[in-house]
């Protein structure tokens, strides 16, 4: 009877054990599955954005245009050259309305490619040239089978006529799929087939540069002081509590600080990497200070004592011994902090770094946007192509961040010393 | 101009470093007595005295000159066009500055005068600061040069400068806090001059955009913050509901059950989840999770808003998982092995050890981790901006669209340039509330760990 009772209880307990183990392992699997879903859903939806459909058009300049070109390439009316050349490929399209529809197959920026071609190859001016120009985003989606051509006409953004023109182009072998390098060479645009990330990438680099040159020296100096020099008193306590609290302040509050102090009080330029960099630097500072202090605390006291023993001053001990030994750890922490700042969006929205900016910024006071803000703006764009572009931009951002983190891990692996 | 000056100065200070080194070498050679400080300290002493005054002056100038030139331009406009109102002067002023930057064309003669004035004011002020800082720097340099002797204690001078700069750097943390608190408080007080504080804290209607007629009292809109607080609480609760069990259980698995190999793979993966920018989560919520929830809701007959609190909360929970799991993992690992062994010796199964021994021992740390995660969730912006709604709905229904504090801050501040309207001030009042709440949570989490942590060693 008792044996039976114990056995039942034991079995129950083992079942409970098994259940608990299943719960905990499934929690972990669930978390990893979510990660996999997140990455794969973004990766899959970014695929269409990495290729681009181009349409080849026969371009031949007439003598007038060649003369104009030789005077000044800006004099040539590139748009009408593009239109005329394209229309001449479809002699049976006659009415204005049809021609307009036909022209909509090409991107509104198609003429830029023609201009670029002639600027690069001035010796081909009198020839008959086939120039490939970007197709409009609707054509792009149709050829990638994202727009279903079997749908009734009024349910898709591309008309039957346009599809028949396209079919002709396809049978003439004038459709070419290329890798969309313009993602890296163009700046933002209202047209998805022309929009690129160059402005955002350069803006991020400039902002991170400002963040780094402000937060690294200040963070390291502060950490050295607090870890090695500061006497234990009220003042030091206040600083330490402050740093811990700053690490927990929501990022958007830093944005409010930037808006109120740097933009409205100090009149610094709006939307500039300078202000964005300062705000992110203040945000990164606690991360760098905490990482630096941890790195310096892990240097054994024997190093310091040996240096003192041969007559070094406190500063010499720090500058010549402790700091160089702690540097790998400090750099690792700094890179991780900067990587976090590079993915930050909210404070930058506050100081206006999400404006539509076509020019690539060249200095830290120019108007600029950053990659995450670019992602946010594209995500808000209702046009379907921007959905794929946003995913591609996210993938690029993630690759950059992962590379930074890998660098930090490598640094740690290579130079980390166990004492 | 200023950049060139600073670059030249940098070059000069570089040269003066080597000059100081050579100088002290020569003196030692001539006087044949041993020196007090090593050569490099004399060099550093010289170059620091050359460059630091200029840098300080330039920083002060950079912070103050735009304001001074601005007010000069304003008074110039006011003098030549006395009948303009203050707002018109401000508009004209920003036009002049844009024209100076080359964004707007200089279209009238008057504009030309103002732009010319602004231009010359800028040039004069730049020249002024360059001359002043050059003079100050050179005199400091000469002073330093004069003091260099063989027995001169250059080392402690240089070390003091370094130490002082370290103290200054530590103060940046305090200055930042003061800056945050002051900028939030000042605007918040301005806001409460327009809107009563009780209306803000206990009002049930939030519609800052409504301005029916200008002369209406309610033209300012309604600023009752309860609906957005409720929205934030609802979204945060959903997030915690997802994140706490998953995060905690995976931490338990990783620290108690898993083989080292699995741990070595799974832990960095969770850290990847922590490193993903929040804007990516926002995109995931808006584009994948929300439509999925709406469709699956529709298939069982539930009508979900496309900006439902559920989607935002779910994704926010996903974002919080790694935070909870890594913090609890640390806490669980800190529980000494002897406790586990003692429990096993008494015959308990592993899960009983976890539930009855380890979790109680680690509880303060876990609670503090949860509080930290809570404060992260409350302050999180991009996920809710992209996945939650804008309209303030007073509801506890997770299938409906709600808004959050951070969403309102973003919505109120984006695109609005006018700084003293109730709308922008309201954003600061919300920011201040947010700051206070996260601060309290943080302090509470530190307090819990300090007060209830068991000391085992």
Boltz contact constraints between the chains, C-beta under 6 A:
constraints:
  - contact:
      token1: [A, 13]
      token2: [B, 349]
      max_distance: 6.0
  - contact:
      token1: [A, 17]
      token2: [B, 349]
      max_distance: 6.0
  - contact:
      token1: [A, 17]
      token2: [B, 351]
      max_distance: 6.0
  - contact:
      token1: [A, 20]
      token2: [B, 351]
      max_distance: 6.0
  - contact:
      token1: [A, 23]
      token2: [B, 249]
      max_distance: 6.0
  - contact:
      token1: [A, 24]
      token2: [B, 249]
      max_distance: 6.0
  - contact:
      token1: [A, 24]
      token2: [B, 252]
      max_distance: 6.0
  - contact:
      token1: [A, 24]
      token2: [B, 253]
      max_distance: 6.0
  - contact:
      token1: [A, 25]
      token2: [B, 253]
      max_distance: 6.0
  - contact:
      token1: [A, 27]
      token2: [B, 246]
      max_distance: 6.0
  - contact:
      token1: [A, 27]
      token2: [B, 249]
      max_distance: 6.0
  - contact:
      token1: [A, 27]
      token2: [B, 250]
      max_distance: 6.0
  - contact:
      token1: [A, 28]
      token2: [B, 250]
      max_distance: 6.0
  - contact:
      token1: [A, 28]
      token2: [B, 253]
      max_distance: 6.0
  - contact:
      token1: [A, 30]
      token2: [B, 246]
      max_distance: 6.0
  - contact:
      token1: [A, 31]
      token2: [B, 246]
      max_distance: 6.0
  - contact:
      token1: [A, 31]
      token2: [B, 250]
      max_distance: 6.0
  - contact:
      token1: [A, 31]
      token2: [B, 321]
      max_distance: 6.0
  - contact:
      token1: [A, 32]
      token2: [B, 269]
      max_distance: 6.0
  - contact:
      token1: [A, 34]
      token2: [B, 318]
      max_distance: 6.0
  - contact:
      token1: [A, 35]
      token2: [B, 273]
      max_distance: 6.0
  - contact:
      token1: [A, 38]
      token2: [B, 284]
      max_distance: 6.0
  - contact:
      token1: [A, 41]
      token2: [B, 288]
      max_distance: 6.0
  - contact:
      token1: [A, 218]
      token2: [B, 169]
      max_distance: 6.0
  - contact:
      token1: [A, 218]
      token2: [B, 172]
      max_distance: 6.0
  - contact:
      token1: [A, 221]
      token2: [B, 165]
      max_distance: 6.0
  - contact:
      token1: [A, 221]
      token2: [B, 166]
      max_distance: 6.0
  - contact:
      token1: [A, 221]
      token2: [B, 169]
      max_distance: 6.0
  - contact:
      token1: [A, 222]
      token2: [B, 169]
      max_distance: 6.0
  - contact:
      token1: [A, 222]
      token2: [B, 170]
      max_distance: 6.0
  - contact:
      token1: [A, 224]
      token2: [B, 166]
      max_distance: 6.0
  - contact:
      token1: [A, 225]
      token2: [B, 166]
      max_distance: 6.0
  - contact:
      token1: [A, 225]
      token2: [B, 170]
      max_distance: 6.0
  - contact:
      token1: [A, 239]
      token2: [B, 170]
      max_distance: 6.0
  - contact:
      token1: [A, 239]
      token2: [B, 173]
      max_distance: 6.0
  - contact:
      token1: [A, 242]
      token2: [B, 173]
      max_distance: 6.0
  - contact:
      token1: [A, 242]
      token2: [B, 174]
      max_distance: 6.0
  - contact:
      token1: [A, 242]
      token2: [B, 177]
      max_distance: 6.0
  - contact:
      token1: [A, 243]
      token2: [B, 173]
      max_distance: 6.0
  - contact:
      token1: [A, 245]
      token2: [B, 442]
      max_distance: 6.0
  - contact:
      token1: [A, 248]
      token2: [B, 375]
      max_distance: 6.0
  - contact:
      token1: [A, 248]
      token2: [B, 438]
      max_distance: 6.0
  - contact:
      token1: [A, 248]
      token2: [B, 442]
      max_distance: 6.0
  - contact:
      token1: [A, 250]
      token2: [B, 379]
      max_distance: 6.0
  - contact:
      token1: [A, 250]
      token2: [B, 434]
      max_distance: 6.0
  - contact:
      token1: [A, 250]
      token2: [B, 438]
      max_distance: 6.0
  - contact:
      token1: [A, 252]
      token2: [B, 381]
      max_distance: 6.0
  - contact:
      token1: [A, 252]
      token2: [B, 406]
      max_distance: 6.0
  - contact:
      token1: [A, 252]
      token2: [B, 409]
      max_distance: 6.0
  - contact:
      token1: [A, 253]
      token2: [B, 431]
      max_distance: 6.0
  - contact:
      token1: [A, 253]
      token2: [B, 435]
      max_distance: 6.0
  - contact:
      token1: [A, 256]
      token2: [B, 431]
      max_distance: 6.0
  - contact:
      token1: [A, 257]
      token2: [B, 179]
      max_distance: 6.0
  - contact:
      token1: [A, 257]
      token2: [B, 180]
      max_distance: 6.0
  - contact:
      token1: [A, 257]
      token2: [B, 183]
      max_distance: 6.0
  - contact:
      token1: [A, 260]
      token2: [B, 183]
      max_distance: 6.0
  - contact:
      token1: [A, 261]
      token2: [B, 179]
      max_distance: 6.0
  - contact:
      token1: [A, 261]
      token2: [B, 183]
      max_distance: 6.0
  - contact:
      token1: [A, 264]
      token2: [B, 419]
      max_distance: 6.0
  - contact:
      token1: [A, 266]
      token2: [B, 63]
      max_distance: 6.0
  - contact:
      token1: [A, 267]
      token2: [B, 66]
      max_distance: 6.0
  - contact:
      token1: [A, 267]
      token2: [B, 67]
      max_distance: 6.0
  - contact:
      token1: [A, 282]
      token2: [B, 176]
      max_distance: 6.0
  - contact:
      token1: [A, 315]
      token2: [B, 159]
      max_distance: 6.0
  - contact:
      token1: [A, 343]
      token2: [B, 277]
      max_distance: 6.0
  - contact:
      token1: [A, 345]
      token2: [B, 279]
      max_distance: 6.0
  - contact:
      token1: [A, 345]
      token2: [B, 382]
      max_distance: 6.0
  - contact:
      token1: [A, 346]
      token2: [B, 381]
      max_distance: 6.0
  - contact:
      token1: [A, 346]
      token2: [B, 382]
      max_distance: 6.0
  - contact:
      token1: [A, 349]
      token2: [B, 410]
      max_distance: 6.0
  - contact:
      token1: [A, 350]
      token2: [B, 413]
      max_distance: 6.0
  - contact:
      token1: [A, 372]
      token2: [B, 277]
      max_distance: 6.0
  - contact:
      token1: [A, 372]
      token2: [B, 279]
      max_distance: 6.0
  - contact:
      token1: [A, 375]
      token2: [B, 279]
      max_distance: 6.0
  - contact:
      token1: [A, 376]
      token2: [B, 279]
      max_distance: 6.0
  - contact:
      token1: [A, 379]
      token2: [B, 283]
      max_distance: 6.0
  - contact:
      token1: [A, 394]
      token2: [B, 280]
      max_distance: 6.0
